[in-house]
Amino acid sequence: MKRRTMCVTLALVGGTLGTVAAPAAATPTASPRTVSVQAVTPRSAACPTGWGSRAKTAPTATTTPVRDVRTGHHTCYDRMVVDLPGAGGSGIGYTVRYVDRLYQDGSGRPVPVAGGAVLEVRVAAPPYDPGTGRPTYPARAGQPLPGVDLTGYRTFRDARFAAGFEGDTQIGLGVRTRLPFRVLQLPDRLVIDVAHSWTDAS
């Protein structure tokens, strides 16, 4: 009787140990979660294409004078803005084109502009008050545009005032190389965007 009781006791202990050990063996070892780099890295921004690099023009002219020229850099392009407060929605005339060399209106003197390519930006608006002849935009011929700093820009390299002549404002915009651009007529300002590349990604 004692022997039988001992065997039953050993069987119960062995069963209990087996029951306890099984879950411990089945539980996987915890490990740090690996995050895919591709999952957290943002995709390249899709940029507009189709602007082209041919000359772009609009014939409208205005006597509203140029007051300021400023620049900014964006994901897909560098931007120049010509401000003409008061021009309203009548449209601002322009000619923007690549030139081999920039020549000053009136004198014909060459204006050095740094960069691999030069955009001539001609706005059909004077940089002076037509009634008094007094300058409304404080720029000097052949000099960098006042207040414009192109440090860190991907496309723009130089921006020079060329002339104010016969109601037009002439600016030389030096860019890294010949790249596609667009021109936007907006109320009170003209916008020139030059793409960072010819592809559809920044």
C-alpha positions as CSV (number, residue, x, y, z in Angstrom):
1,M,0.0,0.0,0.0
2,K,2.8,2.4,0.8
3,R,4.5,1.6,-2.5
4,R,1.4,2.3,-4.4
5,T,0.8,5.6,-2.7
6,M,4.4,6.6,-3.4
7,C,4.0,5.8,-7.2
8,V,0.8,7.9,-7.4
9,T,2.5,10.8,-5.6
10,L,5.5,10.8,-8.0
11,A,3.1,10.6,-11.0
12,L,1.2,13.7,-9.7
13,V,4.4,15.6,-9.1
14,G,5.7,14.8,-12.5
15,G,2.5,15.8,-14.2
16,T,2.5,19.1,-12.3
17,L,6.1,19.9,-13.3
18,G,5.3,19.0,-16.9
19,T,2.3,21.3,-16.8
20,V,4.3,24.2,-15.4
21,A,7.2,23.7,-17.8
22,A,5.2,23.6,-21.0
23,P,4.0,27.2,-21.0
24,A,7.5,28.5,-20.2
25,A,9.0,26.6,-23.2
26,A,6.2,27.8,-25.5
27,T,6.6,31.5,-24.7
28,P,8.9,33.2,-27.3
29,T,11.8,35.3,-26.1
30,A,11.0,39.0,-26.3
31,S,13.2,41.0,-28.8
32,P,13.3,44.7,-29.7
33,R,11.0,45.7,-32.6
34,T,12.9,46.6,-35.8
35,V,11.4,49.5,-37.7
36,S,11.9,49.6,-41.4
37,V,13.9,52.6,-42.5
38,Q,11.9,52.7,-45.7
39,A,8.7,53.0,-43.7
40,V,9.8,56.1,-41.9
41,T,11.7,57.8,-44.6
42,P,9.5,60.3,-46.5
43,R,9.3,59.8,-50.3
44,S,10.8,62.4,-52.6
45,A,8.4,65.2,-53.2
46,A,6.6,65.1,-56.5
47,C,7.4,68.3,-58.4
48,P,5.6,69.8,-61.4
49,T,7.0,69.3,-64.8
50,G,6.3,70.7,-68.3
51,W,7.3,74.3,-67.7
52,G,10.0,74.2,-70.3
53,S,12.8,76.7,-70.8
54,R,11.5,78.8,-73.8
55,A,10.8,82.5,-73.5
56,K,7.6,83.4,-71.8
57,T,5.8,86.8,-72.5
58,A,2.7,88.7,-71.7
59,P,2.0,92.1,-73.5
60,T,0.1,94.0,-70.7
61,A,1.9,97.1,-69.4
62,T,1.2,99.1,-66.3
63,T,2.4,102.5,-65.0
64,T,2.2,101.1,-61.4
65,P,5.9,101.2,-60.3
66,V,8.0,98.3,-58.9
67,R,8.4,98.7,-55.2
68,D,10.4,95.6,-54.2
69,V,12.0,92.4,-55.5
70,R,12.4,89.4,-53.1
71,T,13.3,85.7,-53.4
72,G,12.5,82.5,-51.6
73,H,13.4,78.8,-52.0
74,H,10.9,75.9,-52.0
75,T,10.9,72.1,-52.2
76,C,10.8,72.1,-56.0
77,Y,12.0,75.5,-57.1
78,D,13.6,78.8,-56.3
79,R,11.2,81.8,-56.5
80,M,11.6,85.5,-57.4
81,V,8.7,87.9,-56.7
82,V,8.4,91.4,-58.1
83,D,6.1,93.5,-56.0
84,L,3.9,96.2,-57.6
85,P,1.3,97.2,-54.9
86,G,-1.7,98.8,-56.5
87,A,-1.4,97.0,-59.9
88,G,-4.5,95.1,-59.0
89,G,-5.9,92.4,-61.3
90,S,-5.3,94.1,-64.6
91,G,-2.3,91.9,-65.3
92,I,1.5,92.7,-65.3
93,G,3.3,92.4,-68.6
94,Y,6.7,90.7,-68.8
95,T,9.3,88.9,-70.9
96,V,11.4,86.2,-69.3
97,R,14.0,84.4,-71.4
98,Y,17.4,82.8,-71.3
99,V,20.1,85.0,-72.9
100,D,23.7,84.3,-73.7
101,R,24.6,87.6,-72.1
102,L,22.7,90.4,-70.4
103,Y,22.9,93.8,-72.0
104,Q,21.6,96.9,-70.3
105,D,18.6,98.6,-71.9
106,G,19.5,102.0,-73.3
107,S,23.3,101.9,-73.1
108,G,23.8,98.4,-74.4
109,R,26.5,97.8,-71.9
110,P,27.0,94.1,-70.7
111,V,25.9,93.4,-67.2
112,P,27.9,90.5,-65.6
113,V,25.7,87.9,-64.0
114,A,27.1,84.9,-62.2
115,G,25.8,81.4,-62.9
116,G,25.8,78.7,-65.6
117,A,22.8,80.4,-67.3
118,V,21.2,83.8,-67.3
119,L,17.5,84.7,-67.3
120,E,16.6,88.2,-68.4
121,V,13.5,89.3,-66.5
122,R,11.9,92.3,-68.1
123,V,8.8,93.6,-66.3
124,A,6.5,96.0,-68.1
125,A,6.5,98.5,-65.2
126,P,8.9,101.2,-64.2
127,P,11.1,101.2,-61.1
128,Y,10.3,104.8,-60.6
129,D,7.2,107.1,-60.2
130,P,6.1,108.0,-63.8
131,G,4.9,111.4,-62.5
132,T,8.0,112.5,-60.8
133,G,10.7,110.3,-62.1
134,R,11.8,109.5,-58.5
135,P,13.0,105.9,-57.9
136,T,10.5,103.6,-56.2
137,Y,12.9,100.6,-56.1
138,P,16.3,101.5,-54.6
139,A,18.5,99.5,-57.0
140,R,21.7,100.5,-58.9
141,A,22.5,99.4,-62.4
142,G,24.9,96.4,-62.5
143,Q,24.6,95.8,-58.7
144,P,23.0,92.9,-56.8
145,L,19.4,93.4,-55.9
146,P,19.1,95.2,-52.5
147,G,18.2,93.0,-49.6
148,V,18.4,89.7,-51.7
149,D,20.6,87.0,-50.2
150,L,20.9,83.8,-52.3
151,T,23.0,81.9,-49.8
152,G,21.9,78.2,-49.7
153,Y,19.7,78.4,-52.8
154,R,19.7,75.3,-55.0
155,T,19.1,77.1,-58.3
156,F,19.6,80.8,-58.0
157,R,23.2,82.1,-58.1
158,D,23.0,85.8,-58.7
159,A,20.4,88.6,-59.1
160,R,21.4,91.9,-60.6
161,F,19.5,95.1,-61.5
162,A,20.2,96.0,-65.1
163,A,18.1,99.1,-65.9
164,G,14.9,101.0,-65.6
165,F,14.3,102.2,-69.2
166,E,11.2,103.5,-71.1
167,G,8.8,102.1,-68.5
168,D,10.4,98.7,-68.1
169,T,12.4,97.1,-65.2
170,Q,15.2,94.9,-66.4
171,I,16.8,92.3,-64.1
172,G,19.4,89.6,-64.6
173,L,18.8,86.3,-62.8
174,G,21.8,83.9,-62.7
175,V,20.9,80.2,-62.3
176,R,22.9,77.1,-61.8
177,T,22.2,75.9,-65.4
178,R,19.5,76.2,-68.0
179,L,16.4,74.8,-66.1
180,P,12.7,74.9,-66.7
181,F,10.8,77.9,-65.3
182,R,7.3,79.4,-65.1
183,V,5.9,82.9,-64.7
184,L,2.7,83.7,-62.7
185,Q,0.7,86.9,-62.9
186,L,-0.9,87.5,-59.5
187,P,-2.6,90.6,-58.1
188,D,0.1,93.2,-57.3
189,R,3.0,91.0,-58.1
190,L,4.8,88.9,-60.7
191,V,6.3,85.5,-59.8
192,I,9.1,83.7,-61.5
193,D,9.8,80.1,-60.4
194,V,12.9,78.2,-61.6
195,A,12.9,74.4,-61.0
196,H,15.7,72.7,-59.2
197,S,15.9,70.0,-61.9
198,W,14.3,68.7,-65.1
199,T,12.9,65.6,-63.3
200,D,9.7,65.3,-61.4
201,A,11.3,64.9,-58.0
202,S,13.1,67.3,-55.8
